[in-house]
Amino acid sequence: MRFPACPLREDRGAVTTQLVILFPLLILTALLAVQFALAWHAQHIAQYIAQDALAAARPQHASAADGQAQARHRLGTLAGRILTNPQVTVTRSATRVQVHVTGGVLQAVPLLKLRASGTAEGTVERVTKPEDDQL
């Protein structure tokens, strides 16, 4: 027994339509994954630069300018295009040093602007001599 060759509905072009809808979503998902990986990497770069600038500004006879110079050096060697428009703030008082690094993240997804930042803080290193203990 044979059934008549009369399809109940027309399927021609269904795969093309599905592909036109799903392919942009697949590309957007891949670009979002790349964008957040870039943000993660930029965050680590900013944190490392802040810690390195702190190490340069902490010694007893160092200054905030020493921390700024070290941060600029590291930005030139590490940040590349990943950390865009970086800004470094080094604040040093008689006892504390604070470093804050901020910048934008390279855009892989249009209209999605992410920021990365790193902060490091510590005490100023100073040489002291032990008190003479009298028992």
N, C-alpha and C positions, 0 to 999 in steps of 0.2 A: 504494500500500500504506500503510495506517495502522497505527501502533502503538497498543496499548491505553493509555489514560490512567491508567496505574497508576504513580504515582511510587514510586521506590525508597525514599525516606525523606521524612520530613516536615520542611520548612524554616521553617514558620511560627514566628515569634518569635526567630529566630536573630539578626536585626539588633538587636533590642531587647536581647538578652542581651549581644551584643558592645558595644553602646553603654553599658550599665550597667557593664561591666567597664572599658572604655577611657576613658570620660569622667572619672572620678575621677583616673586616672593622668595624663591630659592637664592637668587643673586643678592637680594636685600639681606637675607639671613647670613649669607657668607660675609658680606661687607660689614654687618654689625659685629660678627665675631672678630674680624680683623680690626675694627675700630676699638673694641674693648681690649684687645690684646695690645694695641698701640697705647691706649690709656694706661694699662697696667705697667707697661715698660717705661713710659714717661714718668709715672709715679715713682718707680724705683730709681730712675735717673735723678729726679729732683731730690729724693731723700738722700741718695749717695752724695750729691753735690753739697747739700746742707751739712751732712756729717763731716765731709772733707774740709769745708770752709770753717766749721767749728774747731776742728783739730788745728787749723792754721791760726785761728784767732785766740785760742785758749792760753798759750804760753805766757809767762809773766811779762815779758818785754814785747809782746806782739800787740797788734792793734786791730781795730775793726777793718782798716784798710788792707791788712794782710789777709783777712778772711775774704774780703771782696775780691782781691787779686787771685786768690786760689780758686774761688768760685768761677770767676771769668775764665781762668785757664781750663778748668774742668768742663765748663759749658762748651768751650771751643773744641775740646777733644771728644766729649761724650754725647752731648745733646744732639748735634747734627740738626736734622730737620724734624726730629720726633717731638722735641720740646720747643714750641714756637714762642717767640716774644718773651723770653725768660726775664724775670726780675728777681734780684737778690737783695735782701735786706739783712745787714749784719749790725747788731746792736751790742755794744760792750760797755758794761759799767765796771766799777771797781771789783766786783765779786762775781758777776754773771755775764755770760755771752749767749746771745740768741741769734740764730740764723733762720731765715725763712726764704724759701725758693718757690716761686710760682711761675706758671707758664701755660700756654695752650697746648693742646695735643694735635698732632698732624691729623687732618680730616680725611677719612676714607669714605664716610657717608655725608653727603651734602646736607647742610642745615643742622647737623649735629655737632655742636661745639662743646667739647669737654675740656676741663682744666685739670692740671696736675700740680701738686704742691708737696713740699717736704719741709719739715721743721726739725731743728736740732737745738738743744739747749744744754748748757753745762756751766760749771764753775770755772773761774779764772785760776789757772795753775800758778802757784807761788811757792817759792822755796822758803821753808821754815826750818828752824833748828829746834830740836827737842829741849824742853825745859830741864834744868838740872833737878832731878828728883832728890829731895832731902828726906831721908827717913828718920 
